[in-house]
């Protein structure tokens, strides 16, 4: 493996070994519609606790911003949630309300588009069974990933560049714990930028955060 591939492998290993995890951040999406550009995105927060059960406890909440939030009525809330706990798997969208799901993998698949992919990337890093490895985004990146050595040698971050299916990807990884700090995915008609404003590895958690009614 190359140094860049080793770094990405360390990222994967770091998330897979966590017992608890929490983060918050933003997704900014620039969509090209003809000659015009449209902005969308969301703010998000993740909480995770690994248990003996396959699904584990997982919560991902996001609030839409940009064009999607502008289309909503001022009186409508804007809170979307996926929650897996000891009682089952739930999802909550503003229009549909609270509903159950057969599995966390299905809830993630259902929400990937409307969460701008954020729920997919985080859950698949933490939980191997969410998607098969052969189709996993980060595994595909390892095939042609490179270390951007233009950054200062004393930087606190690794900068990696790669591409999958012709879509350039740039990752910024914290050297201290191999957590993701930033990810940019360039697609033919859109650019998606993820910024993790906080990522806590193995923090103490209050189990009440996984209550599906806590919005």
C-alpha positions in Angstrom: 0.0 0.0 0.0 1.0 3.6 -0.5 1.3 6.0 2.4 -1.9 7.7 1.4 -3.7 4.3 1.3 -2.3 3.5 4.7 -3.6 6.8 6.1 -7.1 6.1 4.8 -6.9 2.6 6.3 -6.0 4.1 9.6 -9.1 6.4 9.3 -11.3 3.3 8.7 -9.8 1.4 11.6 -10.1 4.3 13.9 -13.9 4.6 13.4 -14.5 0.9 13.4 -12.8 0.5 16.8 -14.8 3.2 18.5 -17.2 2.3 21.4 -18.8 5.7 21.4 -18.7 8.6 19.0 -20.4 12.0 18.5 -19.9 14.8 16.0 -21.5 17.9 14.5 -20.9 19.6 11.2 -22.3 21.0 7.9 -22.8 19.9 4.4 -22.7 22.6 1.7 -23.9 21.6 -1.8 -23.5 23.7 -5.0 -25.8 22.4 -7.7 -25.4 23.5 -11.3 -28.7 23.9 -13.1 -28.0 25.1 -16.6 -26.2 28.4 -16.4 -27.3 28.9 -12.8 -26.0 27.6 -9.4 -28.3 26.6 -6.6 -27.1 26.2 -3.0 -28.4 23.6 -0.6 -27.1 21.6 2.3 -27.7 20.9 6.0 -26.3 21.0 9.5 -25.9 17.6 11.1 -25.1 15.8 14.4 -24.2 12.2 15.0 -24.3 10.1 18.1 -23.2 6.4 18.3 -22.7 3.7 20.9 -21.5 0.2 20.0 -23.5 -2.6 21.7 -23.6 -6.3 21.5 -26.5 -6.1 19.0 -25.6 -5.8 15.3 -27.4 -2.5 14.8 -25.9 -0.7 17.8 -27.3 2.6 18.9 -27.1 5.3 16.3 -28.6 8.7 15.8 -28.2 11.1 12.9 -30.1 14.4 12.8 -30.0 17.0 10.1 -31.6 20.3 9.3 -31.9 21.4 5.7 -30.5 24.7 4.6 -30.4 26.7 1.3 -33.0 26.1 -1.4 -34.7 23.2 0.4 -35.4 25.1 3.6 -36.6 28.1 1.5 -39.3 26.0 -0.1 -40.8 25.1 3.3 -43.6 27.0 5.0 -42.3 29.3 7.8 -44.5 27.3 10.2 -43.0 23.9 9.3 -40.2 22.4 11.3 -37.0 21.3 9.6 -35.8 18.4 11.7 -34.9 15.0 10.2 -33.8 12.1 12.3 -32.7 8.5 12.0 -32.5 6.6 15.3 -31.6 3.0 16.1 -32.0 2.0 19.8 -33.1 -0.9 21.9 -36.7 -0.5 20.8 -36.0 -0.7 17.1 -35.1 1.7 14.2 -37.0 4.9 13.6 -37.0 7.7 11.1 -38.6 11.1 11.4 -39.1 13.5 8.5 -41.1 16.8 8.9 -43.9 15.8 6.4 -44.2 12.1 7.3 -43.6 12.3 11.0 -42.2 9.4 13.0 -42.2 6.0 11.4 -40.5 2.7 12.0 -37.9 1.0 9.7 -37.0 -2.7 9.3 -33.3 -2.0 9.8 -30.7 0.7 10.2 -29.2 -0.1 6.8 -32.6 0.5 5.1 -33.1 3.7 7.0 -29.7 4.9 5.9 -30.4 4.0 2.3 -33.7 5.8 2.4 -32.2 9.0 3.8 -28.9 9.1 1.8 -30.3 11.5 -0.8 -32.2 13.9 1.4 -29.3 14.0 3.9 -26.9 14.8 1.0 -25.0 11.5 1.7 -23.9 12.5 5.2 -25.7 9.7 7.0 -24.2 7.2 4.5 -20.6 8.2 4.9 -20.7 8.4 8.7 -22.7 5.2 9.4 -20.7 3.1 6.9 -17.4 4.2 8.7 -18.8 3.2 12.1 -20.7 0.1 11.1 -19.4 -2.4 8.6 -22.7 -4.0 7.8 -24.4 -0.8 6.6 -23.1 -1.4 3.0 -21.0 -4.2 1.5 -17.3 -3.5 1.4 -17.1 -4.2 -2.3 -19.4 -1.2 -2.9 -18.1 1.0 -0.1 -17.1 4.6 -1.0 -13.9 4.7 1.2 -12.7 1.3 0.0 -13.0 2.5 -3.7 -10.9 5.6 -2.9 -8.0 3.4 -1.8 -7.4 2.3 -5.4 -6.0 5.6 -6.5 -5.6 7.8 -3.5 -2.6 10.1 -3.2 -1.0 12.2 -0.4 -1.0 16.0 -1.2 2.5 16.9 -0.1 2.1 20.6 -0.9 0.9 21.1 2.6 3.3 22.2 5.3 5.2 19.3 6.9 4.3 20.5 10.4 0.6 20.7 9.6 -1.9 18.9 11.9 -3.7 17.4 9.0 -3.1 14.9 6.1 -4.6 16.1 2.8 -5.6 13.2 0.5 -6.8 13.3 -3.1 -8.6 10.5 -5.0 -11.4 9.8 -7.3 -14.2 7.3 -7.8 -16.2 6.9 -11.0 -14.6 10.0 -12.4 -15.5 12.1 -9.4 -12.6 13.9 -7.7 -12.5 13.6 -3.9 -10.4 15.5 -1.4 -10.1 14.4 2.3 -8.6 16.3 5.2 -7.7 14.0 8.1 -6.5 15.0 11.6 -3.2 13.5 12.3 -3.9 13.2 16.0 -6.6 10.6 15.8 -7.3 10.0 12.1 -10.7 11.6 12.2 -12.2 13.3 9.2 -12.1 17.1 9.2 -13.3 17.9 5.7 -14.4 16.1 2.6 -15.1 17.5 -0.8 -16.8 15.4 -3.5 -17.0 16.9 -7.0 -19.7 15.5 -9.2 -20.6 16.4 -12.8 -23.5 18.6 -11.8 -22.7 19.4 -8.1 -20.0 19.8 -5.5 -20.5 18.6 -2.0 -18.4 19.9 0.9 -18.5 18.3 4.4 -17.0 20.0 7.4 -16.9 18.3 10.7 -16.8 21.1 13.3 -16.4 18.6 16.1 -15.6 14.8 16.3 -15.3 13.2 19.7 -13.9 9.7 19.9 -15.2 7.6 22.8 -16.9 10.4 24.7 -19.2 9.7 27.6 -22.8 9.6 26.4 -26.2 10.0 28.0 -28.4 7.1 26.7 -31.4 9.4 26.5 -29.9 11.0 23.4 -31.1 7.8 21.5 -34.7 8.3 22.4 -36.6 8.6 19.1 -38.8 11.3 20.5 -36.0 13.7 21.2 -36.0 16.3 18.4 
